[in-house]
Amino acid sequence: MTSAPAGVSGAAAAAAGPAEAVRGFDGDRYEVIVIGGGPAGLSVGLNLVRARRRVLILDSNRPRHSATLISHGFITRDGVSPLELRALGREEFAAYPTAEFHQGLVGTITPGEGGFTVTSRGVRGSADRVVTAPVVVLTHGLAETLPALPSIRAYYGTALHSCLACDLFEKSDQPLALIGTATDLAERALIVSQVTDDLIVFTNGASDAVTEAEEAALAARGIVVERRPIDDLEGDRSGLTGVRLADGTIIPRTGGFVRPTWTVPDAHLAELTGLERDADGHLVVDAVGATSVPGLYAAGDLTPPGPQQLIVAAGAGARTAAAVARHLLGPL
């Protein structure tokens, strides 16, 4: 079940040209195109328009965390809705005269002399666009595939969550489930055990999700590993009530966490020859967010190590914005 989604050489910077060569353009020519309007993208955009750069943010308005009602851990915004956080960020960005936001789905990113051409398909009545800029910043995040359980969407974002840093405290002292098949399940279980003494790890039949040594270590902490396959989740009007195994056994639980599979949406990256990625498909960047393609930057969840807290993504966006602003000045 899926939901949406190296430093730059002096020659590359010269090819982008100094900012003054771009400022005179109108219409569909920008200094920076940011693809993705979450915390990372909005942070990039806000910091760059404050540097008086002409910035376009392209966003589909289909965030991965759309099922989450409340987010936590963002200083001054603890407990805010993720959608409200995006709306506030968009409002702040749009208040600057060189800012523009457009709702659309990115089709292609084509490198060329002096920068990139980006196409997008309009959604919800917005127009299709063909825009250009010397710099593109990718901040569109990841696609998320949840465990294949028929009723999981009914509880995801309320009883079940994927972000431990965001939602762990609210599950304190409850009988919890941790469901997944990834090999980091034991490590995640250890983190969940900070808030509850009643935790069961469900590997859903995956033999390699938790090793025997890890199971023994978890057992020493009072954490149970359940290896039998899951049929579905149980619940009523009060919410989640249990996990039903394939053999019919129902194990009472009131909440917990799932470990999704995260992937980088990459159809629009096809023309970016030489784009370096790690073993998990994340875009490899340097300390300031520059990718292996000159003029192309990335920040947020689609860079290693993957999913991050909202405040961490926003911080990465601010750091990358500073690097992009310097890039646009060209070499000394």
C-alpha positions in Angstrom: 0.0 0.0 0.0 1.8 3.1 -1.2 1.3 6.9 -0.6 2.8 9.9 -2.2 5.1 11.1 -2.6 30.2 17.1 -4.2 30.8 20.3 -4.4 30.1 22.3 -7.5 33.2 23.1 -9.6 34.1 26.7 -10.5 33.3 25.9 -14.2 29.8 24.7 -13.2 29.2 27.8 -11.2 30.3 30.0 -14.1 28.0 28.1 -16.4 25.1 29.0 -14.1 26.1 32.6 -14.3 26.0 35.4 -11.7 22.7 36.4 -10.3 22.6 39.6 -12.3 22.4 37.6 -15.5 19.1 36.1 -14.3 17.4 38.9 -12.5 16.1 40.6 -15.7 14.1 37.5 -16.7 10.3 37.4 -16.3 7.7 34.7 -16.9 9.0 31.2 -16.6 12.7 31.9 -15.9 13.7 31.7 -12.3 16.9 31.7 -10.3 16.0 28.6 -8.3 13.2 26.0 -8.8 12.4 24.0 -5.6 10.6 20.8 -6.2 8.6 19.9 -3.0 6.8 22.1 -0.6 7.3 20.4 2.7 9.5 21.7 5.6 12.7 21.2 3.6 11.5 22.9 0.5 9.7 25.7 2.3 12.9 26.4 4.3 15.0 26.5 1.1 12.5 28.8 -0.5 12.1 31.2 2.5 15.8 31.6 3.0 16.5 32.2 -0.7 13.7 34.8 -1.2 15.2 36.6 1.8 18.4 36.6 -0.2 16.3 38.4 -2.9 16.4 35.4 -5.3 13.5 34.7 -7.6 12.3 31.3 -6.5 9.5 28.9 -7.7 8.3 26.1 -5.4 6.6 23.3 -7.3 4.5 21.0 -5.1 1.8 18.4 -5.7 0.3 19.0 -2.2 0.3 15.3 -1.6 2.6 14.9 1.4 3.6 11.5 2.6 2.5 12.2 6.2 -1.0 13.4 5.1 -2.7 10.8 7.4 -0.9 12.2 10.4 -3.2 14.6 12.4 -0.6 16.1 14.7 3.2 16.5 14.5 5.6 16.9 17.4 9.2 18.0 18.1 9.2 21.2 16.0 10.2 23.9 18.4 7.4 26.6 18.9 5.0 24.3 16.8 4.8 21.2 19.0 1.4 19.6 18.5 0.6 21.4 15.2 -1.1 19.7 12.3 1.5 18.9 9.5 -0.9 20.5 7.0 -1.1 23.6 9.1 2.7 23.7 9.4 2.9 23.6 5.6 0.3 26.3 5.2 2.0 28.6 7.6 5.3 28.0 5.8 3.8 28.7 2.4 2.2 31.9 3.7 5.5 33.1 5.0 7.3 32.3 1.8 4.6 33.9 -0.4 4.9 37.2 1.5 8.1 38.0 -0.3 8.0 39.7 -3.8 10.3 37.2 -5.5 8.4 34.1 -4.3 6.0 32.0 -6.3 4.3 28.8 -5.5 2.7 26.5 -8.1 0.7 23.3 -7.5 1.7 20.6 -10.0 3.3 17.2 -10.6 6.8 17.3 -11.9 7.2 15.5 -15.2 10.8 16.0 -16.3 14.0 17.8 -15.3 16.3 18.3 -18.3 19.8 19.7 -17.9 21.1 22.1 -20.5 23.4 25.0 -21.1 23.0 27.4 -18.3 20.7 25.3 -16.1 17.6 23.1 -16.2 14.2 22.9 -17.8 11.4 21.5 -15.6 8.0 20.5 -16.8 5.0 20.0 -14.6 1.4 18.9 -15.0 -1.1 21.1 -13.2 -3.4 19.6 -10.6 -6.7 20.8 -9.2 -7.2 23.3 -12.0 -3.7 24.7 -12.1 -1.9 25.1 -15.4 0.8 22.9 -16.9 4.2 24.6 -16.7 7.6 24.6 -18.5 10.1 26.6 -16.4 13.8 27.1 -16.3 16.5 28.0 -13.8 20.2 27.6 -13.3 19.6 25.7 -10.0 17.1 23.1 -9.0 16.7 21.9 -5.4 14.9 18.5 -4.9 13.0 18.3 -1.6 10.0 16.2 -2.6 10.6 13.4 -0.1 9.8 9.8 -0.3 7.0 7.4 -1.3 5.9 5.1 1.5 4.7 1.5 1.3 3.0 0.3 4.4 2.7 -3.4 5.4 0.1 -5.2 3.3 -2.6 -5.5 5.9 -6.2 -4.9 4.7 -7.3 -2.5 7.5 -4.0 -0.7 8.1 -5.2 2.6 6.6 -8.1 2.7 9.1 -5.6 3.1 11.9 -2.6 4.7 10.3 -2.1 8.3 11.6 -4.2 7.7 14.7 -3.4 4.4 16.5 -0.5 3.5 14.3 2.4 5.7 13.2 5.8 5.3 11.5 7.8 8.2 13.0 9.2 7.3 16.5 10.5 10.7 17.2 7.2 12.4 16.3 4.7 10.1 18.0 6.4 8.0 20.6 5.5 10.0 23.7 1.8 9.9 23.0 1.9 6.1 23.1 3.3 6.0 26.7 2.2 3.1 28.9 0.1 1.4 26.3 0.2 -2.2 25.0 2.0 -1.5 21.7 2.7 -3.3 18.5 5.7 -2.8 16.2 5.0 -4.2 12.8 7.5 -4.6 10.0 9.9 -6.8 8.0 13.0 -4.7 7.8 16.3 -5.7 9.4 16.3 -2.6 11.7 13.2 -3.7 13.6 15.1 -4.7 16.7 16.7 -1.3 16.9 13.3 0.4 16.5 11.9 -1.9 19.2 14.5 -0.7 21.6 13.5 2.9 21.1 9.8 2.1 21.5 10.6 0.4 24.8 11.4 3.8 26.3 7.7 4.5 26.7 6.1 1.1 27.4 6.7 -2.1 29.3 4.3 -4.0 27.0 5.7 -4.2 23.5 5.3 -7.0 21.0 7.3 -7.0 17.7 5.5 -8.6 14.8 7.7 -9.7 12.0 4.8 -10.9 9.9 6.5 -14.1 8.9 9.8 -12.5 7.8 12.5 -14.8 9.1 15.4 -12.3 8.8 13.7 -9.2 10.3 14.9 -10.1 13.8 17.9 -12.4 14.3 17.9 -15.0 17.1 20.5 -13.0 19.0 18.4 -9.8 18.7 15.4 -11.7 19.9 17.2 -12.9 22.9 18.5 -9.4 23.7 15.0 -8.0 23.3 13.5 -10.8 25.6 16.0 -9.8 28.3 14.3 -6.3 28.2 10.8 -7.8 28.4 10.1 -7.3 24.6 8.3 -10.2 22.9 8.9 -11.1 19.3 6.0 -12.7 17.4 7.1 -14.3 14.2 3.8 -15.7 12.9 2.2 -14.1 9.9 -0.5 -11.4 10.4 -3.9 -11.7 8.8 -5.2 -8.2 9.7 -5.8 -5.7 12.4 -8.8 -5.7 14.8 -10.7 -2.6 16.0 -14.0 -1.0 17.0 -15.2 2.6 17.5 -12.6 3.1 20.2 -9.8 2.4 17.7 -7.3 -0.4 17.4 -8.0 -3.3 19.7 -5.6 -6.0 18.5 -3.6 -7.8 15.9 -5.1 -10.9 14.3 -2.7 -13.6 13.2 -3.1 -15.9 10.2 -3.9 -18.8 12.5 -6.8 -16.8 14.1 -5.0 -15.8 17.3 -5.9 -12.2 18.3 -3.3 -10.4 20.4 -4.7 -7.3 22.2 -3.0 -4.0 21.3 -4.2 -0.4 21.4 -1.6 1.3 19.3 1.9 1.1 18.0 4.2 1.7 15.1 4.8 0.3 11.6 8.0 0.2 9.7 7.2 1.1 6.1 9.3 0.7 3.0 10.5 4.1 1.7 11.6 4.7 -1.9 12.6 7.8 -3.8 10.2 8.7 -6.6 12.5 8.9 -9.5 10.6 9.0 -12.9 11.5 12.7 -13.2 15.2 12.0 -12.5 15.7 9.9 -15.7 17.5 12.6 -17.6 19.9 13.6 -14.9 22.9 11.5 -16.1 25.5 10.9 -13.4 23.2 11.5 -10.4 24.8 9.5 -7.6 22.6 7.4 -5.3 23.3 5.1 -2.3 22.4 1.5 -1.9 18.8 2.5 -0.8 18.3 4.8 -3.7 18.7 8.0 -1.7 20.4 11.0 -3.5 24.0 11.3 -2.3 24.8 14.9 -1.4 27.8 16.7 0.2 27.7 18.6 3.5 25.6 21.4 2.0 23.2 19.4 -0.2 25.0 19.5 -3.6 24.5 16.3 -5.6 26.9 14.9 -8.2 25.0 16.9 -11.0 26.3 20.5 -11.1 23.6 23.0 -10.1 21.3 20.2 -8.6 20.8 20.2 -4.9 18.7 18.0 -2.6 17.6 18.2 1.0 15.3 16.4 3.4 14.0 12.8 3.4 15.3 11.8 -0.1 18.9 12.2 1.1 20.6 9.7 3.4 19.7 8.4 5.9 16.1 8.8 4.7 13.0 9.8 6.8 13.8 12.6 9.2 11.9 14.8 11.7 10.3 17.8 10.2 12.6 20.2 12.1 15.7 18.3 10.8 14.4 18.5 7.2 13.8 22.3 7.7 17.3 22.7 9.1 18.8 20.9 6.1 16.8 23.1 3.8 18.2 26.3 5.4 21.7 25.0 5.1 21.3 24.1 1.4 19.7 27.5 0.7 22.9 29.2 2.0 25.0 27.1 -0.3 22.7 27.8 -3.3 22.8 31.6 -2.6 26.6 31.4 -2.8 26.5 29.3 -5.9 24.4 31.9 -7.7 27.0 34.6 -7.0 29.5 32.7 -9.3 33.3 32.4 -8.7 35.4 35.2 -7.4 
